[in-house]
Amino acid sequence: MTASKRCDLRHILSGAWLILLSMFVACNSKSQDPKTELPSAIYYTPAWSPDGSEIVSQVTRYDDSGNAKYYVAVLDATTGEVRRELPDFPQVFGFSWTPDGDWLLFGAPPGIFKMSSDLQTVIQLTSGEFQTSPSFSKARNLIFFNEGNGAMGGLFSVTLDGDSLRRWSTEESIVSGTSTFPDGSDSLVGYDAMQLPYRLIVFDPDNMESPT
């Protein structure tokens, strides 16, 4: 693996830990004790914009009765100020951006969606029970994503227009949490969900039987 690949992998791993930690906090912040004060907002599943100036995130806010409402927010990466916000939005399974910064990609019931970066346009690209981790590959001009939970699903792709849906993985080569490399590499990174403990792998979609 080259030095640039290792560097990119470290960024991906650090981002993955941030997402897992923020999701854990989000899931455990609402206490069973009614006297516990709820946070005004919880941010999770963050993703940097390609130029590093903005961060998109799902936001959970609680009303006075403790009921959760979901939002999508785009924040200034330096100040943390909310630049744009979309209220009353379903829970999202992972954000990413297209390399040009024009579209946000995310999974939410019931499929993979793209949203314009101004949060004004939302287009459904696929339909599925549990589709997550959309990530755009510059090398292939495709959106790769996972469907299913762990070993129940696999790796799929679709174009930015929602065409040419394809399954890449077989029942013997299941990966989850897939992400593309920001340098435009043809390889993908994910984790092997075939056996415990899960292991992080770098792989070529055309040769999924030989990950590294």
Secondary structure, 3 states (H helix, E strand, C coil): CCHHHHHHHHHHHHHHHHHHHHHHHHHHCCCCCCCCCCCCCEEEEEEECCCCCEEEEEEEEECCCCCEEEEEEEEECCCCCEEEEECCCCCCEEEEECCCCCEEEEEECCEEEEEECCCCCEEECCCCCCEEEEEEECCCCEEEEEECCHHHCEEEEECCCCCCCEECCCCCCCEEEEEECCCCCCCEEEEECCCCCCEEEEECHHHCCCCC
